[in-house]
Amino acid sequence: MSDHGRWIWYELITPDMDGAKRFYGDLLGWTAQDLPPMADGEPYAVLSADGNGVAGIMNLGEAMKAEGMPPNWTGYICVDDCDAASAKVKSLGGSVRREAWDIPGIGRIAIVADPAGAVFAIMKPTPPDGGRPAPDSTALGQCGWHELMGAAPETGFDFYAQMFGWTKDEAMDMGPVGTYQLYSNQDGQVGAMMKKPADMPMPYWGFYFRVADIDAAAAKIRAGGGQVLNGPMDVPGDDRIINATDPQGAVFSIVAKKA
């Protein structure tokens, strides 16, 4: 089975890599492994849960700051052909923020945005391995949910359906804020989309990392210098969530099973 359309990686861009390693290590139990500097000389580290790589972390350099880029999390979606997928993004009304480039031994990557402006990455891993095991979204430290605040799903979902073959799942009526549209890929139900609130500065993809205890995690966020923006709150099903920022200002979320 093709991995096309599967979430496969997450990446934090931050002005304080060491501080972020400590914060997420304490909160999520991640361990960090520094890799050799990238081609541009910038440092890079892999963050792992129970020995399995979950995310990367890289420095928010001066050039990125000059472009107005804030600290942020980006998600990577696997594609069968990075160049063809980049062209399709454009044909469907999206944009390519950085044209495809190769990272030796890792894959071919492009940074793109959907028609509403929500940024994500696409990647053709190297070498092809004939399919990845489905990620365990219930495991601690793993990403358990992928949430888009962007175009209203009644119109915005079609882009992702055509790009990745995602399908609509349950739709929840959230009243004045609109529809919360759940969606599925080959791993089952993996996230949802809804219209961006008017007071939110820009569309974005948000990622929910799984913890054991939501209240204990809230205390760790505050103690580590982060900020709880929303929650803890119950959501439909068996989960509780928090939306937060880390000490450097990157937005992220956590999810835990209800006690």
C-alpha positions in Angstrom: 0.0 0.0 0.0 1.3 3.5 -0.9 2.2 5.9 1.9 0.8 8.8 -0.1 -1.3 10.9 2.1 0.1 9.7 5.4 1.4 12.0 8.1 5.0 10.9 8.6 7.0 13.6 10.4 6.8 16.8 12.5 9.3 19.6 12.8 9.8 22.4 15.2 11.6 25.6 14.2 12.7 27.5 17.3 15.2 30.2 18.3 16.3 28.1 21.3 16.9 24.5 20.4 18.4 23.6 23.8 15.5 25.2 25.7 13.0 23.4 23.5 14.7 20.1 24.0 14.4 20.5 27.8 10.8 21.7 27.6 9.4 18.9 25.4 11.7 16.3 27.0 10.1 17.0 30.4 6.5 17.3 29.0 6.5 14.5 26.5 9.3 12.2 27.5 11.2 12.8 24.3 14.9 12.3 24.0 17.0 14.4 21.6 19.8 13.2 19.4 21.9 15.8 17.7 22.8 15.1 14.0 25.6 16.5 11.9 24.9 20.1 10.8 22.8 20.4 7.6 24.2 21.6 4.3 23.7 25.2 5.3 25.6 24.6 8.6 22.5 24.8 10.8 22.1 22.3 13.6 19.4 19.6 13.6 18.2 17.1 16.2 15.8 14.2 16.2 13.3 13.9 19.0 12.2 10.3 19.9 9.7 8.6 22.1 10.7 5.1 23.3 13.5 5.0 20.7 11.2 5.9 17.8 11.8 9.1 16.0 8.8 11.4 16.2 10.0 14.9 15.2 12.9 17.1 14.2 14.0 20.3 15.7 15.9 23.0 13.9 17.1 26.6 14.5 15.1 29.6 13.6 17.9 31.4 11.8 18.4 35.1 11.0 17.2 34.7 7.4 13.9 33.1 8.7 13.5 35.8 11.3 14.0 38.5 8.6 11.2 36.9 6.6 8.9 37.3 9.6 8.7 33.5 10.4 7.7 32.8 14.0 8.6 29.7 16.0 6.3 27.0 14.6 5.5 23.3 14.2 5.2 21.9 10.7 3.8 18.5 9.6 5.1 16.4 6.8 2.7 14.4 4.5 4.2 11.6 2.4 3.8 11.7 -1.4 4.7 9.3 -4.1 6.4 12.0 -6.2 7.4 15.4 -4.6 7.7 17.3 -7.9 4.4 16.1 -9.2 2.7 16.8 -5.9 4.1 20.4 -5.9 2.7 20.9 -9.4 -0.6 19.6 -8.2 -0.7 21.9 -5.2 -0.4 24.8 -7.7 -3.0 23.5 -10.0 -5.5 23.2 -7.2 -5.0 26.8 -6.1 -2.3 26.3 -3.4 1.2 27.7 -3.5 4.8 26.3 -3.2 6.7 28.2 -0.5 9.9 26.4 -1.1 10.5 24.4 -4.3 11.5 20.7 -3.9 15.0 19.9 -2.8 16.9 16.8 -1.8 18.3 15.8 1.6 20.7 13.0 0.9 19.6 9.8 2.5 16.4 11.3 3.8 14.2 12.3 0.8 12.9 15.0 -1.4 10.9 17.7 0.3 8.9 20.8 -0.6 7.1 23.4 1.6 3.7 24.2 0.4 0.4 25.9 1.4 -3.2 25.1 0.7 -5.5 27.7 -1.1 -6.3 29.3 2.2 -2.6 29.7 3.2 -2.1 26.9 5.7 1.5 25.7 5.4 2.6 22.1 5.5 5.5 20.0 4.0 5.4 17.2 1.5 8.0 14.5 1.3 9.1 11.5 -0.8 11.2 9.5 1.5 14.5 7.9 0.3 14.9 5.1 -0.1 11.4 3.7 -0.7 10.8 1.0 1.8 7.6 -0.6 0.5 5.4 0.9 3.1 5.6 2.2 6.7 3.9 0.6 9.6 0.8 2.6 10.7 1.8 5.0 13.4 0.4 4.3 16.9 -1.5 7.5 17.6 -2.4 6.1 21.1 1.2 5.8 22.2 2.7 8.4 24.6 4.7 11.0 22.8 3.2 10.3 19.4 1.0 12.7 17.5 -2.6 11.7 18.2 -4.5 14.3 16.1 -3.9 16.7 13.1 -6.2 19.7 13.1 -6.6 22.4 10.4 -7.9 25.8 11.1 -8.4 27.2 7.6 -11.1 27.4 5.0 -14.6 26.2 5.9 -14.4 22.4 5.3 -17.5 22.6 3.0 -15.2 24.2 0.4 -11.6 23.6 1.7 -11.7 19.8 2.1 -11.7 19.2 -1.6 -8.1 20.3 -2.0 -6.9 17.6 0.5 -9.2 15.0 -1.0 -7.7 15.6 -4.5 -4.1 15.9 -3.2 -4.0 12.9 -0.8 -7.2 10.9 -1.2 -8.4 11.8 2.2 -12.1 11.1 2.9 -14.7 12.8 5.0 -15.7 11.1 8.3 -18.1 12.4 10.9 -19.1 16.1 10.8 -19.9 17.9 14.0 -22.1 21.0 14.1 -20.2 23.5 16.3 -23.0 26.1 16.1 -21.8 29.7 15.2 -18.2 28.6 14.5 -19.3 26.1 11.9 -18.6 22.5 11.1 -15.9 20.4 12.7 -15.2 17.9 9.8 -13.3 14.7 10.8 -11.3 13.0 8.1 -9.5 9.7 7.5 -6.5 8.4 5.5 -5.1 4.9 5.3 -4.4 5.0 9.1 -8.1 5.6 9.9 -9.5 8.8 11.5 -6.5 11.1 12.0 -7.8 14.6 12.4 -10.3 17.3 11.6 -10.8 20.6 9.8 -12.8 23.7 10.6 -13.1 27.3 9.6 -10.5 29.6 11.1 -11.9 31.9 13.7 -11.9 35.6 12.7 -9.5 36.5 15.6 -6.9 33.9 14.5 -4.1 35.7 12.6 -3.6 33.0 9.9 -4.7 29.5 8.9 -2.6 26.7 10.3 -2.2 23.0 10.9 -2.0 22.1 14.6 -0.7 18.9 16.1 -1.8 17.1 19.3 0.9 15.0 21.1 -0.2 12.4 23.5 0.5 12.5 27.3 -0.6 10.2 30.1 -2.2 12.9 32.4 -3.6 16.2 31.0 -3.6 18.0 34.4 -0.1 17.0 35.2 0.9 18.1 31.7 -0.7 21.5 32.2 1.4 22.0 35.3 4.5 21.1 33.4 3.7 23.5 30.6 3.5 26.4 33.1 6.5 25.3 35.1 8.6 25.0 32.0 7.8 28.5 30.8 5.0 27.7 28.4 1.5 29.0 28.4 -1.8 27.2 28.4 -4.1 28.9 25.9 -7.2 26.7 26.2 -8.1 23.8 28.5 -7.9 21.3 29.9 -11.2 20.5 28.3 -13.1 17.3 27.4 -13.8 16.5 23.7 -16.1 14.0 22.2 -14.8 10.4 22.7 -12.4 9.5 25.4 -9.9 12.4 25.3 -9.1 15.6 27.0 -7.0 18.3 25.4 -4.9 21.5 25.9 -3.9 24.1 23.4 -0.7 25.8 24.4 2.5 27.6 23.4 6.0 26.5 24.3 8.5 29.0 26.0 9.7 30.2 22.6 6.1 30.9 21.3 5.4 27.9 19.1 1.8 26.7 19.2 1.2 23.1 20.0 -1.5 20.9 21.6 -1.6 17.8 23.8 -4.2 15.1 24.3 -4.7 12.5 27.0 -7.3 9.8 27.8 -9.9 10.8 30.3 -9.2 9.4 33.8 
